[in-house]
Amino acid sequence: MNCRICSSLFQEYLENTISQDLIDELHSKIEQCEKCRVCFKTYMLTVQLSRKIEKPCCLSSEVMDRLRTMLIERFYSNR
């Protein structure tokens, strides 16, 4: 699994909508790759914090897509 595929699975992983084989591959990739590990932790923290906002809200699919795009762009631009 390459970094781009790994990062594209973050949302599905958190929603528990991918197969166990993909989960295992994702875990392996995150353990082996520091960039994926940092990106995944950032993604998870963002989602967790958004759920703790005083007024309950749900992240729309557009917001999740923008977040994923931003993380992938930063991930590959080495910022």
PEJOKA-V864902 format. One record per backbone hydrogen bond with DSSP energy under -0.5 kcal/mol. NH is the residue of the N-H (numbers start at 1). CO is the residue of the C=O. E is the energy in kcal/mol with one decimal. If there is no record, write none. Layout:
nh->NH co->CO e->E
nh->NH co->CO e->E
This chain:
nh->6 co->2 e->-2.4
nh->7 co->3 e->-2.7
nh->8 co->4 e->-1.6
nh->9 co->5 e->-0.8
nh->9 co->6 e->-1.4
nh->10 co->7 e->-1.0
nh->13 co->9 e->-2.6
nh->14 co->10 e->-2.5
nh->15 co->11 e->-1.9
nh->16 co->13 e->-1.2
nh->17 co->12 e->-2.6
nh->23 co->19 e->-2.2
nh->24 co->20 e->-2.6
nh->25 co->21 e->-2.2
nh->26 co->22 e->-2.9
nh->27 co->23 e->-2.7
nh->28 co->24 e->-2.3
nh->29 co->25 e->-2.7
nh->30 co->26 e->-2.7
nh->31 co->27 e->-2.2
nh->32 co->28 e->-1.9
nh->33 co->29 e->-2.2
nh->34 co->32 e->-0.6
nh->37 co->33 e->-2.3
nh->38 co->34 e->-2.7
nh->39 co->35 e->-2.4
nh->40 co->36 e->-2.8
nh->41 co->37 e->-2.4
nh->42 co->38 e->-2.3
nh->43 co->39 e->-2.4
nh->44 co->40 e->-3.0
nh->45 co->41 e->-2.5
nh->46 co->42 e->-2.3
nh->47 co->43 e->-2.2
nh->48 co->44 e->-2.9
nh->49 co->45 e->-2.8
nh->50 co->46 e->-2.1
nh->51 co->47 e->-1.4
nh->52 co->48 e->-0.6
nh->52 co->49 e->-1.0
nh->53 co->50 e->-0.8
nh->56 co->54 e->-0.7
nh->60 co->58 e->-0.5
nh->64 co->60 e->-2.5
nh->65 co->61 e->-2.4
nh->66 co->62 e->-2.5
nh->67 co->63 e->-2.8
nh->68 co->64 e->-2.6
nh->69 co->65 e->-2.7
nh->70 co->66 e->-2.8
nh->71 co->67 e->-2.6
nh->72 co->68 e->-2.6
nh->73 co->69 e->-2.7
nh->74 co->70 e->-2.5
nh->75 co->71 e->-2.6
nh->76 co->72 e->-2.3
nh->77 co->73 e->-1.3
nh->78 co->74 e->-0.8
nh->79 co->74 e->-1.2
